[in-house]
Amino acid sequence: MTSPISANIRSLTLTLALAFLVTSIGAAYWTVLASDQLANDPFNPRLIAATNGRARGAIVDRNGAAIATSERTDTGFARSYKDRTLAQVVGYASSKFGLSGVEAAYAESLIGQDPADPVSIWRARYLGDRSPAGQVVLGIDLKIQKAAADALGGRKGAIVALDPRTGAILASVSVPGYDANQIVDPSKQDAAFDQLTHDAGHPLLNRVSQGLYPPGSVFKVVTGAAALESGFDPTKKLRVDDPYQADKSWGDYYVRSSSRAHGLFDMSDGFRLSENIYFAQVGLQIGAAKLTDYARRFGIGSTPALDLAAAKGQLSDSGSIDRPTLLADTSYGQGELLVSPLQMALVYAAIANGGVMPTAHYATEVRDPEGHVVRQIAPGPVGQVISPATAKTLTTMLVGAVAGPGAFAFGAKIPGIDVAGKTGTAENRPGEPPHGWFVGFAPAQNPTVVVAVIVENTPEGGVTAAPLGAAVMRAALGK
């Protein structure tokens, strides 16, 4: 017969063993499986506390110009942000509200513990010997950034410029913005953060990568690519009569022409005059499956790979094109489509880059305190989206959409430079003015810059947006 004392001892031993097992599993999870997640948690106080008594690494543009630095104060160091137009990109490093933007994405690098330098990480974590922080270098060029900010001029919307060859982001403006210095100032941070989080204009949102909009006519390149690679003859003339209805079963639904057109159009005409009815007919001819395939190849409906937060757009509410009227609408960029300016910049970057879509990224390098490169950030291409021949054909048509007779994107012209581009006037919620788009690249023969512009709620649509794109391209090209 077992004594009560022996039974209690066994019960206590079993309880302690189970507690030890649970503790061991938890420790293993947090130190091994979830170490990266914990290390990069923007609310992990270690990432900020580690630099309370020493300078946090600088964030600089591609030319070494300071964007964020640490300044000595009476109590240690405080972050100083130099360019308000980059607020949503650079983010903030607040002891109370955590980290955002580049400050969060490259948090380890900014405290001298970059993942490419495991020795520094080990010494810091286990010996308390922390290397001085270096720099995070962005692809941003402050001259191009200023041109983009000046072009948008406080209007609600976004502009992004990137290098189609590498995906490096050269400029990124999102309006409305905010002053990150307010969030890191102990005397102002509570009121500033409360105001920002309750602002109906959502200034904390990076509209470049997180804003979702109907693309309108800038999407027509996707329909064009799908058609060209399906054997569709771009020189074939299609009859356009406004209003257009493919079948009586459409009831009271019609596709409308932006110019109330009547006549014969080929694909070049369709791009140059932004003819909705032409592209609706093209979409109906190639079919929903083909258009869906090419939209997904271009990343529509997926979250773009990016080193900062990015939103996932959609092809439709259900993810599929399940009826003829939706197919017609989607083919000219309406329907239920939602995309970010960054996603449309990547679509045009693929065309500019011979059919190869790059991977977008804000940062390009991490350097140590002596200026040596610790890590290069070059994620490489997403892949071959369309053939070089298709990309070349689309480029020729997009040049015509800017410079051809009666071209809708005429506002994007740059003297002496062939610009390839497309405007769009995207229908919005009922009762609200449309959004104006321009997406294009230059020089058309050897592109080095892609620019996407969206101006929210502008009655003139693409007419407003195209000159803004031209201004940013001029700055990028030194014109």
KOLLO-739096 format. One line per field, with one value per residue (C-alpha): x, y, z; residue in one letter; residue number from 1. Coordinates in nm, 2 decimals. Layout:
<recs>
xx	(X; ...) $
yy	(Y; ...) $
zz	(Z; ...) $
res	(A; ...) $
n	(NUM; ...) $
</recs>
This chain:
<recs>
xx	(0.00; 0.14; 0.17; 0.01; 0.35; 0.50; 0.20; 0.24; 0.61; 0.54; 0.27; 0.50; 0.78; 0.55; 0.42; 0.78; 0.88; 0.59; 0.66; 1.03; 0.92; 0.68; 0.95; 1.21; 0.98; 0.89; 1.25; 1.34; 1.06; 1.15; 1.52; 1.53; 1.21; 1.07; 1.40; 1.38; 1.01; 1.10; 1.41; 1.22; 0.90; 0.86; 0.74; 1.04; 1.19; 1.54; 1.56; 1.52; 1.67; 1.99; 2.06; 1.92; 2.27; 2.44; 2.38; 2.14; 2.27; 2.20; 1.96; 2.10; 2.00; 2.19; 2.44; 2.50; 2.28; 2.14; 1.77; 1.76; 2.03; 2.07; 2.14; 2.28; 2.05; 2.07; 1.93; 2.11; 2.03; 1.71; 1.62; 1.62; 1.43; 1.54; 1.28; 0.91; 0.82; 0.98; 0.79; 0.60; 0.92; 1.17; 0.92; 1.00; 1.19; 0.99; 1.05; 0.67; 0.52; 0.78; 0.93; 0.79; 0.91; 1.29; 1.35; 1.15; 1.25; 1.63; 1.61; 1.89; 2.12; 2.06; 2.19; 2.50; 2.37; 2.30; 2.20; 2.50; 2.73; 2.65; 2.97; 2.84; 2.50; 2.66; 2.89; 2.61; 2.37; 2.60; 2.89; 2.72; 2.99; 2.80; 2.95; 2.90; 2.60; 2.67; 2.43; 2.14; 2.16; 1.83; 1.79; 1.61; 1.77; 1.67; 1.68; 1.42; 1.23; 1.20; 1.08; 0.81; 0.70; 0.69; 0.50; 0.23; 0.23; 0.02; -0.26; -0.38; -0.22; 0.12; 0.42; 0.68; 0.98; 1.20; 1.48; 1.33; 1.66; 1.71; 1.38; 1.55; 1.30; 1.43; 1.15; 0.84; 0.59; 0.26; 0.02; -0.10; 0.22; 0.34; 0.63; 0.81; 1.00; 0.68; 0.64; 0.99; 0.97; 0.86; 0.68; 0.47; 0.45; 0.12; -0.08; 0.09; 0.03; -0.33; -0.39; -0.23; -0.41; -0.75; -0.68; -0.94; -0.67; -0.46; -0.12; 0.06; -0.04; 0.22; 0.00; 0.28; 0.27; -0.04; -0.29; -0.53; -0.72; -0.90; -0.63; -0.85; -0.68; -0.32; -0.42; -0.48; -0.12; -0.20; -0.49; -0.27; 0.01; -0.24; -0.38; -0.04; 0.08; -0.25; -0.19; -0.42; -0.33; -0.27; -0.32; -0.67; -0.94; -1.23; -1.55; -1.60; -1.95; -2.04; -2.23; -2.12; -2.31; -2.19; -2.51; -2.88; -2.85; -2.64; -2.96; -2.91; -2.53; -2.31; -1.93; -1.88; -1.61; -1.42; -1.44; -1.78; -1.60; -1.74; -1.51; -1.24; -0.95; -0.64; -0.44; -0.21; -0.53; -0.67; -0.37; -0.33; -0.69; -0.75; -1.05; -1.24; -1.47; -1.17; -1.01; -1.34; -1.38; -1.02; -1.08; -1.40; -1.22; -0.92; -1.15; -1.14; -0.89; -0.63; -0.67; -0.67; -0.35; -0.17; -0.30; -0.15; 0.18; 0.20; 0.13; -0.23; -0.40; -0.07; 0.13; 0.44; 0.77; 0.90; 1.12; 0.84; 0.48; 0.28; -0.09; -0.24; -0.46; -0.73; -0.84; -1.20; -1.40; -1.41; -1.07; -1.21; -1.37; -1.70; -1.93; -1.90; -1.97; -1.70; -1.46; -1.54; -1.49; -1.17; -1.02; -1.01; -0.91; -1.24; -1.46; -1.35; -0.97; -0.76; -0.39; -0.13; 0.09; 0.39; 0.22; 0.15; 0.50; 0.62; 0.39; 0.54; 0.89; 0.85; 0.76; 1.05; 1.29; 1.23; 0.95; 1.15; 0.98; 1.22; 1.17; 1.11; 1.32; 1.38; 1.72; 2.03; 2.31; 2.40; 2.74; 2.96; 3.09; 3.39; 3.17; 3.25; 2.95; 2.83; 2.54; 2.41; 2.04; 1.96; 1.67; 1.69; 1.41; 1.07; 1.09; 1.02; 0.65; 0.62; 0.85; 1.10; 0.90; 0.58; 0.75; 0.90; 0.56; 0.39; 0.67; 0.61; 0.24; 0.30; 0.53; 0.24; 0.01; 0.23; 0.34; 0.10; -0.17; -0.44; -0.26; -0.43; -0.10; 0.05; 0.12; 0.40; 0.61; 0.98; 1.16; 1.43; 1.33; 1.09; 0.85; 0.64; 0.34; -0.04; -0.29; -0.59; -0.91; -1.03; -1.40; -1.44; -1.73; -2.06; -2.07; -1.69; -1.45; -1.23; -0.87; -0.61; -0.33; -0.01; 0.24; 0.54; 0.91; 1.20; 1.40; 1.18; 1.47; 1.68; 1.47; 1.63; 1.33; 0.96; 0.72; 0.37; 0.14; -0.20; -0.39; -0.70; -1.04; -0.93; -1.20; -0.94; -0.80; -0.50; -0.47; -0.36; -0.14; 0.07; 0.27; 0.36; 0.51; 0.70; 0.85; 0.97; 1.12; 1.30; 1.46; 1.57; 1.71; 1.88; 1.67) $
yy	(0.00; 0.34; 0.59; 0.94; 1.10; 0.89; 0.97; 1.34; 1.32; 1.15; 1.40; 1.69; 1.54; 1.49; 1.85; 1.99; 1.78; 1.90; 2.26; 2.22; 2.07; 2.35; 2.61; 2.44; 2.42; 2.79; 2.89; 2.69; 2.85; 3.21; 3.16; 2.95; 2.93; 3.28; 3.46; 3.65; 3.75; 3.87; 4.05; 4.24; 4.31; 4.69; 4.70; 4.51; 4.76; 4.61; 4.75; 5.10; 5.07; 4.94; 5.29; 5.50; 5.58; 5.58; 5.70; 5.50; 5.44; 5.70; 5.65; 5.82; 5.86; 5.70; 5.99; 5.98; 6.28; 6.24; 6.15; 6.04; 6.08; 6.06; 6.38; 6.41; 6.54; 6.60; 6.25; 6.06; 6.06; 6.16; 6.08; 6.37; 6.34; 6.57; 6.52; 6.52; 6.40; 6.06; 6.02; 5.70; 5.55; 5.63; 5.59; 5.66; 5.51; 5.59; 5.45; 5.47; 5.39; 5.15; 5.15; 5.19; 5.21; 5.17; 5.22; 4.89; 4.70; 4.75; 4.78; 4.54; 4.70; 5.04; 4.91; 4.76; 4.40; 4.34; 3.98; 3.97; 4.01; 3.72; 3.79; 4.13; 3.99; 3.71; 3.96; 4.20; 3.94; 3.73; 3.96; 4.29; 4.42; 4.62; 4.74; 5.10; 5.15; 5.22; 5.33; 5.21; 5.35; 5.39; 5.40; 5.74; 6.03; 6.35; 6.56; 6.33; 6.31; 6.69; 6.70; 6.44; 6.62; 6.96; 6.80; 6.66; 6.98; 6.88; 6.72; 6.39; 6.10; 5.94; 5.93; 5.66; 5.65; 5.34; 5.20; 4.93; 4.75; 4.69; 4.78; 5.04; 5.31; 5.65; 5.86; 5.79; 6.06; 6.00; 6.28; 6.36; 6.31; 6.39; 6.51; 6.21; 6.45; 6.51; 6.13; 6.11; 6.43; 6.33; 6.66; 6.62; 6.25; 6.17; 6.45; 6.39; 6.02; 6.05; 6.31; 6.10; 5.78; 5.96; 6.16; 6.07; 6.14; 5.84; 6.02; 5.72; 5.51; 5.49; 5.53; 5.43; 5.07; 5.04; 5.26; 5.06; 5.22; 5.12; 5.16; 5.27; 5.29; 5.24; 4.87; 4.84; 4.73; 4.41; 4.34; 4.44; 4.20; 3.91; 3.97; 4.00; 3.67; 3.50; 3.56; 3.86; 4.09; 4.44; 4.59; 4.44; 4.71; 4.68; 4.88; 5.12; 5.27; 5.45; 5.32; 4.96; 4.65; 4.30; 4.13; 4.22; 4.01; 4.29; 4.47; 4.84; 4.80; 4.96; 5.03; 5.40; 5.57; 5.85; 6.04; 5.92; 5.76; 5.60; 5.43; 5.17; 5.13; 4.92; 4.86; 5.16; 5.38; 5.22; 5.32; 5.66; 5.76; 5.55; 5.38; 5.17; 5.01; 4.88; 4.71; 4.58; 4.40; 4.27; 4.13; 3.96; 3.80; 3.66; 3.55; 3.57; 3.28; 3.45; 3.79; 3.64; 3.46; 3.77; 3.99; 3.74; 3.72; 4.10; 4.05; 4.18; 4.03; 3.95; 4.14; 4.29; 4.18; 4.48; 4.55; 4.77; 4.70; 4.66; 4.60; 4.31; 4.43; 4.23; 4.13; 4.11; 4.08; 3.70; 3.66; 3.55; 3.71; 3.53; 3.72; 3.89; 4.24; 4.21; 4.09; 4.39; 4.63; 4.47; 4.48; 4.86; 4.88; 4.92; 4.64; 4.54; 4.59; 4.74; 4.81; 5.02; 5.28; 5.06; 4.76; 4.96; 5.10; 4.73; 4.64; 4.92; 4.84; 4.49; 4.63; 4.88; 4.60; 4.37; 4.17; 4.11; 4.24; 4.37; 4.33; 4.67; 4.77; 5.09; 5.01; 4.92; 4.88; 4.85; 5.00; 4.98; 5.29; 5.30; 5.31; 4.95; 4.76; 4.49; 4.39; 4.47; 4.46; 4.35; 4.10; 4.03; 4.00; 3.85; 3.68; 3.70; 3.82; 3.87; 3.82; 4.08; 4.11; 4.18; 4.44; 4.61; 4.63; 4.77; 5.03; 5.15; 5.19; 5.37; 5.62; 5.68; 5.73; 6.02; 6.17; 6.05; 6.26; 6.34; 6.14; 6.15; 6.14; 6.44; 6.61; 6.36; 6.48; 6.58; 6.77; 6.55; 6.24; 5.96; 5.89; 5.58; 5.61; 5.60; 5.81; 5.69; 5.84; 5.58; 5.58; 5.61; 5.56; 5.72; 6.09; 6.12; 6.26; 6.01; 5.94; 6.06; 5.83; 5.84; 5.56; 5.57; 5.53; 5.70; 5.71; 5.46; 5.30; 5.24; 5.31; 5.41; 5.54; 5.44; 5.68; 5.61; 5.90; 5.90; 6.21; 6.13; 6.28; 6.51; 6.59; 6.61; 6.27; 6.18; 6.54; 6.64; 6.34; 6.33; 6.65; 6.54; 6.23; 6.43; 6.65; 6.36; 6.19; 6.51; 6.52; 6.16; 6.21; 6.54; 6.74) $
zz	(0.00; -0.10; 0.18; 0.13; 0.16; -0.13; -0.35; -0.28; -0.36; -0.69; -0.77; -0.69; -0.89; -1.19; -1.17; -1.15; -1.44; -1.65; -1.55; -1.65; -1.99; -2.06; -1.97; -2.18; -2.48; -2.44; -2.41; -2.71; -2.91; -2.82; -2.86; -3.17; -3.37; -3.29; -3.24; -3.57; -3.50; -3.15; -3.27; -3.54; -3.34; -3.37; -3.01; -2.88; -2.64; -2.67; -3.03; -2.89; -2.54; -2.70; -2.83; -2.55; -2.43; -2.77; -3.12; -3.34; -3.69; -3.96; -4.25; -4.56; -4.93; -5.22; -5.22; -4.85; -4.75; -4.40; -4.37; -4.01; -3.74; -3.37; -3.18; -2.83; -2.56; -2.19; -2.13; -2.41; -2.78; -2.97; -3.33; -3.57; -3.91; -4.19; -4.46; -4.37; -4.72; -4.63; -4.31; -4.41; -4.55; -4.28; -4.00; -3.64; -3.34; -3.03; -2.68; -2.63; -2.96; -3.10; -3.45; -3.80; -4.16; -4.22; -3.85; -3.80; -4.11; -4.04; -3.66; -3.60; -3.86; -3.69; -3.36; -3.51; -3.52; -3.89; -3.98; -4.22; -3.92; -3.68; -3.48; -3.38; -3.29; -3.07; -2.89; -2.82; -2.70; -2.49; -2.40; -2.40; -2.64; -2.89; -3.22; -3.31; -3.54; -3.91; -4.17; -4.37; -4.73; -4.92; -5.30; -5.25; -5.43; -5.23; -5.55; -5.72; -5.39; -5.38; -5.74; -5.66; -5.34; -5.53; -5.81; -5.59; -5.40; -5.10; -5.31; -5.16; -5.34; -5.40; -5.64; -5.66; -5.89; -5.93; -6.14; -6.36; -6.39; -6.01; -5.84; -5.62; -5.52; -5.61; -5.47; -5.26; -5.16; -4.98; -4.90; -4.64; -4.44; -4.09; -3.88; -3.72; -3.49; -3.30; -3.23; -3.08; -2.87; -2.51; -2.46; -2.78; -2.86; -2.69; -2.85; -3.19; -3.20; -3.09; -3.36; -3.63; -3.54; -3.55; -3.86; -4.13; -4.40; -4.26; -4.27; -4.13; -4.43; -4.70; -5.00; -5.24; -5.12; -4.89; -5.07; -5.29; -5.58; -5.90; -6.18; -6.46; -6.80; -6.68; -6.65; -7.02; -7.07; -6.89; -7.13; -7.42; -7.31; -7.26; -7.61; -7.78; -7.63; -7.72; -8.09; -8.11; -8.41; -8.28; -8.62; -8.66; -8.66; -8.42; -8.45; -8.17; -8.11; -7.80; -7.59; -7.64; -7.54; -7.65; -7.58; -7.50; -7.18; -7.04; -6.98; -6.90; -6.87; -7.13; -7.17; -7.24; -7.45; -7.28; -7.61; -7.72; -8.01; -8.33; -8.58; -8.64; -8.38; -8.37; -8.05; -8.10; -8.14; -7.83; -7.62; -7.78; -7.73; -7.42; -7.58; -7.32; -7.57; -7.78; -7.47; -7.35; -7.69; -7.67; -7.32; -7.43; -7.73; -7.53; -7.24; -6.86; -6.81; -7.02; -6.87; -6.52; -6.60; -6.72; -6.44; -6.19; -6.38; -6.33; -5.96; -5.95; -5.65; -5.47; -5.21; -5.38; -5.23; -5.05; -4.74; -4.59; -4.54; -4.86; -4.93; -5.13; -5.42; -5.59; -5.94; -5.82; -5.50; -5.54; -5.69; -6.03; -6.33; -6.33; -6.57; -6.91; -6.78; -6.52; -6.79; -7.00; -6.71; -6.59; -6.94; -6.93; -6.56; -6.38; -6.25; -5.90; -5.95; -5.67; -5.70; -5.52; -5.71; -5.64; -5.81; -6.12; -6.12; -6.12; -6.41; -6.62; -6.49; -6.64; -6.98; -6.95; -6.85; -7.15; -6.98; -6.65; -6.34; -6.07; -5.70; -5.54; -5.24; -5.04; -4.89; -5.10; -4.85; -4.48; -4.39; -4.08; -3.90; -4.13; -4.43; -4.54; -4.69; -4.45; -4.67; -5.02; -5.06; -5.41; -5.41; -5.79; -6.03; -5.97; -6.31; -6.68; -6.69; -7.07; -7.37; -7.48; -7.81; -7.63; -7.41; -7.71; -7.89; -7.58; -7.54; -7.90; -7.83; -7.50; -7.67; -7.91; -7.61; -7.51; -7.83; -8.10; -8.26; -8.01; -7.74; -7.40; -7.21; -7.39; -7.06; -7.00; -7.29; -7.23; -7.50; -7.66; -7.47; -7.58; -7.29; -7.28; -7.06; -7.00; -6.82; -6.64; -6.49; -6.25; -6.15; -5.78; -5.53; -5.65; -5.59; -5.55; -5.82; -6.00; -5.93; -6.18; -6.28; -6.48; -6.51; -6.75; -6.81; -6.99; -7.20; -7.39; -7.57; -7.26; -6.95; -6.63; -6.44; -6.40; -6.23; -6.10; -6.00; -5.84; -5.75; -5.55; -5.63; -5.92; -6.18; -6.46; -6.40; -6.61; -6.74; -6.39; -6.33; -6.65; -6.60; -6.25; -6.39; -6.64; -6.37; -6.17; -6.48; -6.58; -6.23; -6.25; -6.60; -6.51; -6.75) $
res	(M; T; S; P; I; S; A; N; I; R; S; L; T; L; T; L; A; L; A; F; L; V; T; S; I; G; A; A; Y; W; T; V; L; A; S; D; Q; L; A; N; D; P; F; N; P; R; L; I; A; A; T; N; G; R; A; R; G; A; I; V; D; R; N; G; A; A; I; A; T; S; E; R; T; D; T; G; F; A; R; S; Y; K; D; R; T; L; A; Q; V; V; G; Y; A; S; S; K; F; G; L; S; G; V; E; A; A; Y; A; E; S; L; I; G; Q; D; P; A; D; P; V; S; I; W; R; A; R; Y; L; G; D; R; S; P; A; G; Q; V; V; L; G; I; D; L; K; I; Q; K; A; A; A; D; A; L; G; G; R; K; G; A; I; V; A; L; D; P; R; T; G; A; I; L; A; S; V; S; V; P; G; Y; D; A; N; Q; I; V; D; P; S; K; Q; D; A; A; F; D; Q; L; T; H; D; A; G; H; P; L; L; N; R; V; S; Q; G; L; Y; P; P; G; S; V; F; K; V; V; T; G; A; A; A; L; E; S; G; F; D; P; T; K; K; L; R; V; D; D; P; Y; Q; A; D; K; S; W; G; D; Y; Y; V; R; S; S; S; R; A; H; G; L; F; D; M; S; D; G; F; R; L; S; E; N; I; Y; F; A; Q; V; G; L; Q; I; G; A; A; K; L; T; D; Y; A; R; R; F; G; I; G; S; T; P; A; L; D; L; A; A; A; K; G; Q; L; S; D; S; G; S; I; D; R; P; T; L; L; A; D; T; S; Y; G; Q; G; E; L; L; V; S; P; L; Q; M; A; L; V; Y; A; A; I; A; N; G; G; V; M; P; T; A; H; Y; A; T; E; V; R; D; P; E; G; H; V; V; R; Q; I; A; P; G; P; V; G; Q; V; I; S; P; A; T; A; K; T; L; T; T; M; L; V; G; A; V; A; G; P; G; A; F; A; F; G; A; K; I; P; G; I; D; V; A; G; K; T; G; T; A; E; N; R; P; G; E; P; P; H; G; W; F; V; G; F; A; P; A; Q; N; P; T; V; V; V; A; V; I; V; E; N; T; P; E; G; G; V; T; A; A; P; L; G; A; A; V; M; R; A; A; L; G; K) $
n	(1; 2; 3; 4; 5; 6; 7; 8; 9; 10; 11; 12; 13; 14; 15; 16; 17; 18; 19; 20; 21; 22; 23; 24; 25; 26; 27; 28; 29; 30; 31; 32; 33; 34; 35; 36; 37; 38; 39; 40; 41; 42; 43; 44; 45; 46; 47; 48; 49; 50; 51; 52; 53; 54; 55; 56; 57; 58; 59; 60; 61; 62; 63; 64; 65; 66; 67; 68; 69; 70; 71; 72; 73; 74; 75; 76; 77; 78; 79; 80; 81; 82; 83; 84; 85; 86; 87; 88; 89; 90; 91; 92; 93; 94; 95; 96; 97; 98; 99; 100; 101; 102; 103; 104; 105; 106; 107; 108; 109; 110; 111; 112; 113; 114; 115; 116; 117; 118; 119; 120; 121; 122; 123; 124; 125; 126; 127; 128; 129; 130; 131; 132; 133; 134; 135; 136; 137; 138; 139; 140; 141; 142; 143; 144; 145; 146; 147; 148; 149; 150; 151; 152; 153; 154; 155; 156; 157; 158; 159; 160; 161; 162; 163; 164; 165; 166; 167; 168; 169; 170; 171; 172; 173; 174; 175; 176; 177; 178; 179; 180; 181; 182; 183; 184; 185; 186; 187; 188; 189; 190; 191; 192; 193; 194; 195; 196; 197; 198; 199; 200; 201; 202; 203; 204; 205; 206; 207; 208; 209; 210; 211; 212; 213; 214; 215; 216; 217; 218; 219; 220; 221; 222; 223; 224; 225; 226; 227; 228; 229; 230; 231; 232; 233; 234; 235; 236; 237; 238; 239; 240; 241; 242; 243; 244; 245; 246; 247; 248; 249; 250; 251; 252; 253; 254; 255; 256; 257; 258; 259; 260; 261; 262; 263; 264; 265; 266; 267; 268; 269; 270; 271; 272; 273; 274; 275; 276; 277; 278; 279; 280; 281; 282; 283; 284; 285; 286; 287; 288; 289; 290; 291; 292; 293; 294; 295; 296; 297; 298; 299; 300; 301; 302; 303; 304; 305; 306; 307; 308; 309; 310; 311; 312; 313; 314; 315; 316; 317; 318; 319; 320; 321; 322; 323; 324; 325; 326; 327; 328; 329; 330; 331; 332; 333; 334; 335; 336; 337; 338; 339; 340; 341; 342; 343; 344; 345; 346; 347; 348; 349; 350; 351; 352; 353; 354; 355; 356; 357; 358; 359; 360; 361; 362; 363; 364; 365; 366; 367; 368; 369; 370; 371; 372; 373; 374; 375; 376; 377; 378; 379; 380; 381; 382; 383; 384; 385; 386; 387; 388; 389; 390; 391; 392; 393; 394; 395; 396; 397; 398; 399; 400; 401; 402; 403; 404; 405; 406; 407; 408; 409; 410; 411; 412; 413; 414; 415; 416; 417; 418; 419; 420; 421; 422; 423; 424; 425; 426; 427; 428; 429; 430; 431; 432; 433; 434; 435; 436; 437; 438; 439; 440; 441; 442; 443; 444; 445; 446; 447; 448; 449; 450; 451; 452; 453; 454; 455; 456; 457; 458; 459; 460; 461; 462; 463; 464; 465; 466; 467; 468; 469; 470; 471; 472; 473; 474; 475; 476; 477; 478; 479) $
</recs>
